[in-house]
Amino acid sequence: MSFLRAGDSLSGLPLGAVPAVALDLETTGLDVANDRIVEVAAVRLQSDGGGAENRFSRLVNPGLPIPQSSTRIHGISDEEVAGAEAFAEIVPELSQWVGRSLVIGYALGFDLAVLKAEHQRYGIDWTAPRSIDVRYLVQLVAPDLPNQSLELAAKWLGVEIGERHRALGDAETAARIFTALVPRLREKGIVTLAQAERVCRNLTTRLEEEAQAGWHEVLHDSRIAPESVAEYARIDSFPYRHRVYDVMRFPAVTLPPATAVREALALMMAKGISSVFVDPPEGREPEGSYSILTERDLLRAFNSNVAGVRDAPIARYAKGPLVTVDSEEFVYRAIASMSQRGFRHLGVRDPQGKLVGAISARDLLRQRASDALALGDSLERAASPADLGRIWSGLTTVARGLVFEEADPRDIAAIISRELRALTRRACELAEKEMADQGKGAPPCPYAMMVLGSGGRGESLLAMDQDNAIVFDAGTAEDGAPGGAADRWFERLGTLVADMLNEAGVIYCPGGIMASKPEWRLDVAGWRRRLEVWITKARPEDLLNSDIFFDAVSVYGERALAESLYREAQAAAGGSRNFIMAMTLKAGDFQPPLNWLGRPRLENGRIDLKKSGLMPIFSAARIVALSHKLDARSTPERLEAARQRDLFDGAVIGKLIEAHRILLGAILRQQLRDIQHGIALSNKVAPGEMPAHERQQLTWALGQVDSVRDLLGRPAVG
């Protein structure tokens, strides 16, 4: 039994979140074809502790004498291995223990060559694991080191060296070096596994030397497509394309708590439903105090053989408080909530919080939920930045499957945005816990974390960076002032959140739009002052910041605090002619994306579709929404609302909505290709890599961009 191949979905994972195993061997000599293994060890990375389950170590009987010269190096004698198992008995256990993890090691090509020879010697089929040599990574980060030996690399990085020339000690040291290299690689723009593999393939001299020595090739070629369409098509897209309101039962059926069980049962049978909601006791507020009575509750009641069950009040058997889900949530989030909590029913509330319906497991039976559970439930269970990082890989797999099924790119962007917001929320929860563990206490006052920009609009794709902000209500001017006690607490929270998201693959915002920065972490009074400056002065340097704020969505904390601030800003901006004019001038200042031949303007074979296509469209839609007091957040919704009010030519609006869809899809498909190739993600696409029909669509979409000037009501600048 050989190694299992790691899934291709590892390609886009941040290096620090890749499930990995550090492997090392001790052998009878250095001849990869003829020498034998005497010890094999492995250490699992991404674990919560250092227990025995995270270490694999076995002596191996090589079936021939160990040369004294080798024993002097690793200390393993013939006597020690005499009672050990042969390689053929150990390899199934090793393979199962490693699983589909990435295999790392120091001078790993030698170890893999020896392992391959042992497999062939015993007639075992050989499949190489997906792997990367830690020495390559050391060379990338520190090319000027005198050499890339294990000892020197460990000393340079300041990591502990395990027992030298024993398999377990060397595997532990390789694991520590790898972990220490991850942040240094990130600083060089090498974030994902595929990116690391790509740059390592450029170490041609080293690779040629190892090949000449008979070492095994280490690097996986992520440029090769997955082995079958199953990698793409295993996603059941329904839970990701539909909202709860598409499948819920409407309206909600509620009964007074004093209703007799027999009456409730008769009603459930008549309506063909499996649950009813029970009104709050008299005198209690409805919000959060409903309970639920299900058919299982009734079965348990009747099975109790207690006299008078039929005439007992339903409040006696109902369970509460009722757990609910928003009607506009995606179905996969409802599936995940049921799975996590062990429920079969959820209440459904509308955006105003009113109980409007129910959703049950029975309603969802037609859906394959495994991928939804993996994506939706894992965030709530994530306990570390590495756990958060693994969500990114799951999200990429979902996006790839949906693209394969030709799902609407706007739906895919909405899912990615939903998970980005959930990722930010979970990072806040983990940061609060860490601060409490450090003795810094609970939040000093109410606050809300907001996600801005494309994440707020619901239009994020896979090249995520952080755009977030905090508003807090300190109570007094002194407490809320920059550098005050509350501000310092939220500075620490914002920094922890930023670091966690960055480690998970949502990189620091290049423009510094993060709650860790003082200008994006203000109390209510501070935000009002900031908004007044933005709106009344409308300086060019402030317009980008103010633009992005008008896409804000609260993701954690006191939602009402953020929503109130947003409404104030929306009203003030919409009422300022000068501010709207300044935004209009800025939004219209773009170069037409097509050249005089009607072809996309390319630079190094690519065109930035955000700058040249999406930005003019979403900027114009934002201005229209502010000018006409439209509540919608997403670009298509803002444009559609304008069309419904007959504010502009409906045909122009329709073409812009379609162009927006095409541009999102083109960027998303390019990002999925770039993930496989280890290319840093961006909003730039290569038309030369597209099929002909996609190039035609792209050219048409770019041709519509100039019509945003019709919405803005002004000619081109310059």
N, C-alpha and C positions, 0 to 999 in steps of 0.2 A: 504494500500500500504506500503510494507516494504522497507528495504534498498536494493539498487542495489549492486550486487557483483562486486568488483573491478576486473579488468582484471588481468590475471595471468602475463601479461607482466610487471606489476609493480615490480615483484620479483627482476629483475636485475638493477632497477633504483638506482642511488646514493640516500641516504636518504634525502639529501638536495634538490633533484629535484622531490621527490615524491609528486604528488598532494594530499594534506592532509587537513583534517578538524578536528579541536580540538572541542570536544563536552563535555558538562557538564549539569547535572541536579540538581535541588533542589526538595526535596520530602517531604512528610508528615512524614517520619520516615526512619528507617534503615532496615525494614523488606522487603526484595526484592520481596517476594511473594505477600504481602498484602498492602504495602504502595503505595502511588500514587504520580505522578509527579505534581508539582505546577509551575515549570519553566524549560524551555529547551532553551539552547543557543549553538551556534556554531560559530567558527571563521575560516575563510579560510586562509590557508597558501599558499605560492607561488603566492601572488598577488602583483600588482604594487603599491597599495596605501591602505589607511586605510578608504576608504569610506564605506557608509552604506551597499553597495552591498556585502561587505566582512564580514558582521556580521548578524547572525540570532538570534533573541531573542524573545521568546513568553512566556507570563504567561499562565498557564493551569488551568482550573477549575477541581479540583480533584473529585468533586461530593460528598465530605464528608468533615467534619470540619478538619481544620489544627490544630494539637495539639499546645498548647502554648509553649511547650518545643522546638518544631521545629521552631515556629515563632521567638523565642528569638535568634535562630542561624542565620536564613537567612533573618528575617525581613518581610516575606511575610505573610499577614493576609488574613482571609476569605473575608474581604471587597475588597481587591485588586483583588482577583481572581473571585469575584462574576460575573463579566461581561465578563470573559474570555471564550474562546472556550474550549470544551472538547478535550481530547487527540485525539480522532478519527477524529476530523476536522482538527487538526494541522499536523498529521503525513504525509499526502500526500505532503504537502508543504515542510516539513522537508526532506523527502526522495528525492524529486526533487532537493532541494537546495544542499544536500550533494552529490548527483549523485554517481559516481563510485570512489569517492575519498577514500583514506585510512582514517580511523577514529582513532584519537588519543585522549587521555584524561588521567586524573590523577585518579587512582583507577577506571579505566574504566570498569572493570568486574562488579562492583556494578551497574553502570549506564546501561550497556547492559542487566543485569538481570532484572532490573526494566522495561526497554523498552520492553523486551520480554514478561513480565507479562502483561503489558498494552496492547500489541498486542493481546494476548490470551484473555484478558478480553473483548475486543471489537470484537473478532472474526476475526481479521486481520491476514493473513498469516505472519509468521515471517521468515525473512532471515537476518542473522547477517552480518554486514559489515566486510570487511577486516580491522583489527584493531591491535593496539599495545598500551600497557600501558606505559606512559612516566615514571612511577615509576620504571618499570623494567630497563629502560635505565639508570636511575639515579643509580640504584644498580650496574649495570655493570661498570659504569664509576667511581663511588665513593662508593665502598662497605664498607668503614670504617666510613661513616657518621653515627652519632648516630641513625638517622632514615631517612627514605626517604619521609618525609612529604613535602607538597607543599611549605610551608613557608621556611623550612630549605634548600630545594633544590634551591629555588629562591634566597635566601640570599647567598648560597655558589657560585652560578653562577653569582651573581651580576645582576640579571634581575629584572625588575619592577614587583611588585605584584599588580594585579588588585583588584577590590572590592571583599573582601573575603566573601565566603559563599553566593555569588550571581552567578548564572550560567554563565553569560557573563564574569564577572571578573575572575572567576576560569578558564574558557576556554581560555581567553586571556593569563593568566599566564602559563597554560600548553603549549600553543603554543610557548611562549617565551622560556620556559625551553627546549622544544624539539629543537628549532632552535639553542640554545646555546650548546646543547649536540652534535650536528652533527659533528663539527670538533674534539671534544674530542673522539668520537666514531671512527672517521676516524684514529686517531692516534693509536688506538688499533686494527686497521685492520678490523673494522666493517664498511664497506662502503655502501653496498646495503641493501635494505629492507629485502630480504630473509636471508642475513647474520645476521641482527639484530634479526629476528624471530628465527633463528636457535639457537643463543646463549641464547636468552631469554627462550627458552624451557628447558634450563639446570637449570633454577632457580626453581628446583623441590619443595623445601620447601615452597616457596611463593605460587606456583601454587596449591599445595595441600591444604594450608590454605584457599585460596580463594574458592576452590571447596567445601570444608567442610562448608564454610559460605553461600553456595548457589549462589556464584557469577558466572557470565557467563564466559565461556572460551573466552579468548581474541585472542590468537595467531592463525593465519592462518597456516595450515600445507602445506608448499610449496613443501613438498615431494610428494604430490599427483599430478598426471598428470592433465593437463587441462581436462575439462569435455567432450570435443569432439575434433575430428580432425579439426574442423573449426578453432580452435586456431592456428593450424599449416598451414592449407591448404588455408587460405583466400588470400594468396599472389599470384598475377599473376606474374609469374617469368620472363616473356619475357622482360620487361623493365630493369631487373637487369642482364640478361644473354646476352643481345645484345648491340652492339655499334651503334652509330648514322650511321656509314657507312653501316650498314646492312639494313637500311630502307630509307636512303636519296635518293633523285633523283639526278642522275649524268648524264652528267656534269651540271655545273651551266649555266643557260641561261642568258646572259647579252646583253643589247642593249645600243646604244649611247643615251645620254639625249635628242637629237633632234629628235629621232624617233617619227613618228606620232602615236597617240593613236590607229588609225585603224590598223596600221601595227602590233603594239604590240598585239592587240586583236586577229588578224588573226593568229599570231604565237602561242599564248597561246591556241587557239582552235585547231590548227593543231597538237600541241604536247600533248594536254590533260593535261596542267599544269595550276595551279591557280595563278602563280606569275612569274615575271621576275625581274632580278636585273638591275639597271641602273648604267652605268659606271660613275665614278667621272667626274666632269667638267674638261675640259682640263686645264692642268697646276697644278692640285692637285694630291697629292700622293694617290694611290689606298687604302692603309691601312686605314680602318675606315671611308672612305668617300663614299662607295657605298650607294645607296638607293634601295628601293624595291617598285614595283608596283604590287598590288594584284587585284584580280577580284573584291573585295569589293571597292577598290579605283576607279575602272572603273565604277562600278554601281553608286557610289556617284557622279562621274563626269557627267554621262549621266542624272542622276536624277536632276542635277542642272539647266537643260534647258538653259545652256549657249551656245550661238551659236558658232559653230566651234570646238566643243569638239573633233570630229573625227580626225580633222587635227592638233590639238594642240600637242605640244611636250610632251612626257611622263614625262619629268622632272617636269612639272607643277603639276602633280598629285602624283608623287612618294613620299614616306616617307623615311626619313633618320635621322641619320645614321643607316645603316643596323646592326641589332643585330645578332651575329653569335654564333655558338657552335662548339667546336672541333669535328672533325670526329671520334676521338677515345673515346669520352665521352660515358658513358652508356646512353641508351635511357631514363631512368628515369630522368636524369638531364635535358635533352631537354624538357621533359614534364613539369618538375617543372619550368623551365625558361619561357615557354609559359604561364603557369598558373599565375605565379607571375606578369608578365608584361602585361598580357591580349592580347598576340599576338597569331596569328594562323600560322605564318611562321617564320622560322629562316634561316639565311644563314649558310653554313657549310664550315669550313676551315680545310685544312690539317695541319699536325704538323708543317709545315714551314710557316703557315699563309696564304697560297694561297686559294682564294675562289674557291671551287670545286663542290659545290652542294647546294641543298635546302632540308629542311624538313618542312612538314606542319602538321597541326592538322589532316588533312585528312589521311596522311600517318600513323597516330597513332591511328586511330579510333578503330582498332581491339584490342587495348590493354585496359585492365582495369587499370586506372591510379591512383586510390584513394590512394593506399599505396605509389606509387612513389611520388605523390604530398606531402603526409605527410612527407616523408623523405627528398626529395629534396628541397622543398620550406621552410620547417621549419628552416633550418640552416640560410638561408638568412634573415629570420625574427627574429631570436633569438636576444634578447635584454639584456640578463643577463646570468651569469653562470648557473642558474637553468634552463633556457631555453635550453642552450647547453646540460645540463645533460639529459633532456628529449629525446634528439636525440638518446642517448645511448639505451634507451628502444625501440624506433622505429627501430633502427638498429638490436637489438636482435630479434625483431619480424620478421623482414625481413629475417634474417639469419635462424631462426627456420622454416619459411615457405619454404625457398629454400632447406634446408636440407630435409624437408619432401618430397619435389618434386624431390629429388635426383639430384639436380643441382651440377655441378662440383665444388668441394671445392675451386679450384683456382679462379673461378669466384666470389664465395662468399667472399674470401679473398680480391680480387681486389675491391669489393664494400666496404667492411669494411675499406680498406686502403684509398679509395677515400673519404669516409666520415671523416676519421681521418684527412686527409689533409685539407678537407673543414672546419672541426671543428677548426683546428689550424689557418686557414686563418681568420675565423670569430672571433676567440679570439684576433687575431692581430687587426682587425678592431675595436672591442669593447675596447681594451686596448688603441689604439690611441685616440679614442673618450674620454675615461676617462682621459687621460693625458691632452688633450686639455681643457676639462672642469675644470681640476685642475690648469690651467694656465701654463702648462709646454710646450705648443706650439706644432707645427707640427714636424715631424722627421727632425733632423738637417741636414741630408744628405741622398742620396739614400741608400737603404738597401734591403736585401732579407731575408725572413725567410725560412729556409730549414727544411724538415722532413727527418730524416735519418733512417737507418735500415730497418726493415720489412715494415714500412709505406711507405718508398721510393721505396722499391722493389715491392710493391703491394701485400704483403703477410701477412698483419696483420690479427689476429683473435681477439676474444673478450677480451682476457687478455691484454688490451692495457696499455702501459706506455709511457711516453714522451721521444722521442729522437728527439731533434730539435736544430738548431743552427742559428746564425745570421752572415751575412757578410755585412759590410757597407763600403761605400767609403767616408771617412772623408775629403779627399783632401790634408791635411797636416799631417805630422807625429805627430805633437803636438796634433792636434784634435783627431787623431785616437788612441793615446796612451792609455793604461789601466789607468782608472781614469780620463781621459780627459772629456771634456764637452760632446762630442758625445757618448763616452762609458757610461757615467753616464745615459744619456737619454735612451740608448738601454738596460742598466741594468734594469731600471725601467720597460720598455716595456716587457722585457723577464720575469721579476718577475710577472707582471700582467698576462701575457699569461699562465705562469706555474700554477699560483694559479687558474685561471679560468678553465683550463683543468683538474686540480686535482679535483676541486669541481664538474666538470661535469662527473667524473668517469675515466678520463685518468690520472692515478696516476703519481706522481713525479717519474722520472727515478731513480731507486735505485743507479745507478752508476753516477748520477749527469750530464748526457748528456742532458743538457738543456741550452737554450740561456740565462737563468738567471745567469749562471755560467761564470766567466771571460774567461775560456779556450774554451768555445763554443760561444763566442761573440767577434769577432775580426774584425778589418778593413782588407782591401784587403792585405796590406803589412804584417799585423800580421798573416793572414792565410797562406801567402806564406812562412813565416818563420816557422810556425808550420808544414806545409807540408814537408818542407825541412828536418826538424828534424825527422819527422816520416819516410821519405823515405830513407834518407842517413844513419841514425843511426839504424833504424829498431829494437829498443829496445823492449823486450817482453811486458813491461808495456804500450807501445804505440800502439801495434798491434791491440788490440781490438778497440781503438778509430779510427785508420786509416781504419780498415775494415769497420766500420759502416759508415764512411764518403763516401765511394765509392758506397753507395746506395742512396746518397742524391738527393732530388727533391725539387725545389723551389715551395713554395705554396703561397707566398705573397710578394709584393714589386717588385723590379726590377729583373725580372727573368734572364735577360741577365747577370747581375752581378754574380749571383750564377752559371749560366751555364758556363760562362767563367772560373771561378775558378775551377769548376769540370773538365773541359777539360784540364786545366793546370795540375791538380793533376793526371788525368788519363794518360796523356802523360808521366809525370815524373815517375809515378809508373811502367808503362809498360816498361819503358826504364831502370829500375834499377834491375839488376839480383839479387843483394843481397836482395833487398826488397821482390821480388817475392819469393826468396828462404826462407826468414824468414816467410812469410805468409804461404808458403807451409808446412814448418815444424810445424807451429802452427795448421794448418787445419788438418794435419794428426795425431795429437796427441789426439786420442780419444779411448775409450775402446769399443770393439765390443759390440753392444747392446744385443746380444744373448748369453746365457750361453752355457756350453758344451753339454747340452741336446737339444740345438736349440730353447730354449724358452726365452722370454724377461727377462732381468735382472730387477727384481722388488725390490723396497724399500717401505715398508709399503703398499704393494699391488699395487703400481703404478710405472710407468716408465716415465721419463722426455723425451718426444719425440722431444723436441727442441734440448736438449743437446745431446741425443743419436742418433737422426736420422736426423732432419732437418738441424742442424748446419753444420755437415760435408758436406752435399749436397750443401747448399747454399754458404758455404765458398769455396768449390772447384769450383763451377760455377763462383763465383766472381773472383777467381784467373785466371781461363781460360779466362774470359772476359778481364781482364787487360793485361794478357800476349799476347793475340792475337788481342787486340784493337777492341773488339766487343762492340757496343754501347748499347746493350740491358741492361735493369735494372733488370727485374724479373728473378728468377732462371730458370724456364722452357724456357724462351726466350734465356737466355744465353746458356743453354745446347743445345737447338735446333739449335742455330746459329753455335755452335761448330760442331754439327753433319752435318749440311749443308756444312761445309767447309771440311768435312772428316778429322777432326783433331784427332778423337778418334774412337774407335769401335762403330759403330752406334747402335748395340744391347745393349751395356753397357749403352750408353746415354739414350736409350729408356726406359730401366729398371729403371734408376735413376729418369727420369721424372715421370714415373708411381708411383714409391715409394714416391716421393715428394707429389704427389696428394693424395695418401692413408694416409700418415702421417698427412697432413693438415686436411683431413676429420676426422680422428680419434680424433685429438685435438679439433676440432670444436664441434663435437657431445658430447665430454666429457664436454666441457665448457657449453654447453646448459643444460646438466644434472646438472652440478654443480650450475648453476644459480638458477635452480628450488629448489635445496636442500640447498641453502644458504651457499655453500662452496666457499671460496675465489678462484678466477679464477687463473689458472696457465697453464703450458704446460704439466702437468703430467696427464696421463690417467690410468684408472684402467681396464686392460684387463678382469677382472672378471665381469665387468658390461656390457661387449659387447656381442652381439649375436655371435654364433660360427663362422659364415662365416666372420664376421669382425675381429675376433681374428686371423683367418687363413690369411686374407689379411695383417693384421698388422705384423704377424711373417714373411711373405714373404717380405714385404717392408723393415723391419729391416735387413733382410738377404742380401739386396742389398747394404746397406750402406758401407760395407767394400770395395766395388768396386770403391769408390771415390779415393782410393789410385792408381788405374790405371790412373785416370786423373791427379793426382798429381805427378805420376812418382816416388814414393818413398815408401819404406817399412814402416811398423808400427814402431812407436817410443816406446822404452822401451821393 
